[in-house]
Amino acid sequence: MQTIFSWEQRKLSEIAQRESAAKKSSTDFPSVEYEDVVSEVGILNKDVRLKETQKTGIGFDGSQVLYGKLRPYLHNWLSPDFSGVAVGDWWVLKPVNVDQSFLFRLIQTEKFDDIANQSSGSKMPRADWNLLSNTEFMVSAEIEEERKIGQYFSELDNLITLHQRKYKQNQTLKKWRIK
């Protein structure tokens, strides 16, 4: 027998809280900056624990989602599984009665993106928290369903990454054989 889950409209402010506690980066709390994240993919492009400079930003503990509010069309987002410091124009979003992986996928939706890009500032546009936080999104009433959705998309991302690596390896092999 299949379980049918219900969905409801909820404001972003009801499912995510902005964290703002300042923290200094260290070896135990590495800094994450825009340049460290592969935009539109949401993964790190380096081991941020190897960074030696200390910077101040917003602390996170691995239970939150990071969203790049500066130039939101660049699609800088991250779901870290470690504690650290978000340096620069990040929103550190703590899930409230919603699964972290689901929230991470929600910030990647077209609706979220459209509203985030109704930003303020012309040279350095920033997403407007007041506008986004009052926007309603469809959210499952069951956290277990959210977990399954988040897990599905994580597995899909892993599969895409695997095939991209294989593609690059095959390109390299082809170039080597053509020589």
C-alpha positions as CSV (number, residue, x, y, z in Angstrom):
1,M,0.0,0.0,0.0
2,Q,1.4,3.4,-1.0
3,T,1.4,6.3,1.5
4,I,0.0,9.6,0.1
5,F,1.7,12.6,1.6
6,S,0.1,16.0,1.8
7,W,1.7,19.2,0.8
8,E,1.2,22.8,2.0
9,Q,2.1,26.3,1.2
10,R,4.6,27.7,3.7
11,K,6.5,31.0,3.8
12,L,10.3,30.6,3.5
13,S,10.6,32.3,6.9
14,E,8.6,29.4,8.4
15,I,11.0,26.8,7.1
16,A,14.3,28.6,7.2
17,Q,15.9,31.0,9.7
18,R,18.8,33.2,8.8
19,E,21.8,32.7,11.1
20,S,24.0,35.7,11.8
21,A,26.5,34.8,14.6
22,A,29.9,36.1,13.6
23,K,32.8,33.7,13.8
24,K,36.5,33.8,12.9
25,S,37.7,31.0,10.6
26,S,40.4,28.6,11.8
27,T,41.7,25.1,11.0
28,D,38.7,23.7,12.8
29,F,36.3,26.1,11.2
30,P,37.4,26.7,7.6
31,S,36.1,29.7,5.7
32,V,33.9,29.2,2.6
33,E,33.9,32.0,0.0
34,Y,32.2,32.3,-3.4
35,E,35.4,31.3,-5.1
36,D,35.5,28.0,-3.2
37,V,32.1,26.8,-4.6
38,V,31.3,25.4,-8.1
39,S,28.3,27.6,-9.0
40,E,25.2,25.8,-10.2
41,V,26.5,22.6,-8.8
42,G,26.9,23.3,-5.0
43,I,30.1,21.5,-4.3
44,L,33.5,22.8,-3.1
45,N,36.3,23.1,-5.7
46,K,39.0,22.7,-3.1
47,D,39.8,21.4,0.3
48,V,38.9,24.5,2.3
49,R,40.5,23.1,5.4
50,L,43.9,23.8,3.8
51,K,43.3,27.6,3.6
52,E,45.6,29.4,6.0
53,T,44.1,32.9,6.1
54,Q,41.8,33.8,9.0
55,K,38.6,35.6,8.0
56,T,35.4,36.6,9.8
57,G,32.0,35.6,8.6
58,I,28.9,33.8,9.7
59,G,29.4,30.5,11.5
60,F,27.7,27.3,10.5
61,D,27.7,23.8,12.0
62,G,26.9,21.6,9.0
63,S,23.1,21.5,9.6
64,Q,22.5,24.6,7.6
65,V,22.4,25.5,3.9
66,L,24.5,28.4,2.4
67,Y,22.9,30.6,-0.3
68,G,24.9,33.3,-2.1
69,K,22.8,36.4,-2.0
70,L,25.2,38.6,-4.0
71,R,24.4,38.3,-7.7
72,P,21.9,35.5,-7.1
73,Y,22.0,34.6,-10.8
74,L,25.4,33.1,-10.2
75,H,23.7,30.3,-8.3
76,N,26.2,29.9,-5.4
77,W,24.8,27.5,-2.9
78,L,26.3,24.8,-0.6
79,S,25.0,22.2,1.8
80,P,28.1,21.7,3.9
81,D,28.6,18.6,6.1
82,F,31.2,20.3,8.3
83,S,31.4,23.3,10.6
84,G,32.9,26.5,9.2
85,V,32.6,30.2,8.5
86,A,30.7,31.6,5.5
87,V,32.7,34.6,4.4
88,G,31.1,37.2,2.1
89,D,27.5,37.7,1.1
90,W,26.0,34.4,2.2
91,W,22.8,33.6,3.9
92,V,23.3,30.8,6.3
93,L,19.9,29.2,6.4
94,K,18.9,26.9,9.3
95,P,16.1,24.5,8.4
96,V,13.0,24.8,10.6
97,N,10.8,21.7,10.6
98,V,12.1,20.9,7.2
99,D,14.8,18.5,6.0
100,Q,18.2,20.2,5.2
101,S,18.5,18.4,1.8
102,F,15.0,19.4,0.9
103,L,15.8,23.1,1.7
104,F,19.0,22.8,-0.3
105,R,16.9,21.7,-3.3
106,L,14.3,24.3,-2.7
107,I,16.8,27.2,-3.0
108,Q,17.7,25.8,-6.5
109,T,14.1,25.9,-7.8
110,E,13.1,28.2,-10.6
111,K,10.6,29.9,-8.3
112,F,13.2,30.7,-5.7
113,D,15.6,31.9,-8.4
114,D,13.0,34.2,-10.0
115,I,12.2,35.9,-6.7
116,A,15.9,36.1,-5.6
117,N,16.7,37.8,-8.9
118,Q,14.1,40.6,-8.2
119,S,17.0,42.1,-6.3
120,S,18.2,45.4,-5.1
121,G,21.3,47.2,-6.5
122,S,22.3,47.5,-10.1
123,K,26.1,46.9,-10.1
124,M,26.1,44.4,-7.2
125,P,22.5,43.1,-7.0
126,R,21.6,41.2,-3.9
127,A,18.6,39.0,-3.2
128,D,16.1,40.6,-0.9
129,W,15.4,38.6,2.3
130,N,12.2,40.4,3.1
131,L,10.8,39.5,-0.3
132,L,12.0,35.9,-0.3
133,S,11.1,35.2,3.3
134,N,7.5,36.2,2.7
135,T,7.2,34.0,-0.4
136,E,5.3,30.8,-0.1
137,F,6.7,27.5,-1.4
138,M,5.1,24.1,-1.6
139,V,6.5,21.9,1.2
140,S,5.6,18.4,2.2
141,A,3.8,18.1,5.5
142,E,6.0,14.9,6.2
143,I,9.7,15.4,6.8
144,E,10.3,11.7,5.7
145,E,9.1,12.6,2.2
146,E,11.3,15.7,2.1
147,R,14.3,13.4,3.1
148,K,13.5,11.0,0.2
149,I,13.2,13.9,-2.3
150,G,16.5,15.4,-1.1
151,Q,18.2,12.0,-1.2
152,Y,16.9,11.4,-4.7
153,F,18.4,14.6,-6.0
154,S,21.7,14.0,-4.2
155,E,22.0,10.6,-5.9
156,L,21.1,12.2,-9.2
157,D,23.9,14.8,-8.7
158,N,26.4,12.0,-7.8
159,L,25.4,10.1,-11.0
160,I,25.9,13.3,-13.1
161,T,29.3,13.9,-11.5
162,L,30.4,10.3,-12.2
163,H,29.4,10.5,-15.8
164,Q,31.1,13.9,-16.2
165,R,34.4,12.4,-14.9
166,K,34.0,9.4,-17.2
167,Y,33.4,11.7,-20.1
168,K,36.6,13.7,-19.3
169,Q,38.6,10.5,-19.0
170,N,37.3,9.3,-22.4
171,Q,38.2,12.7,-24.0
172,T,41.7,12.4,-22.6
173,L,42.0,8.9,-23.8
174,K,40.8,9.9,-27.3
175,K,43.3,12.8,-27.5
176,W,46.1,10.4,-26.4
177,R,45.2,7.8,-29.0
178,I,44.9,10.3,-31.9
179,K,48.4,11.6,-31.3
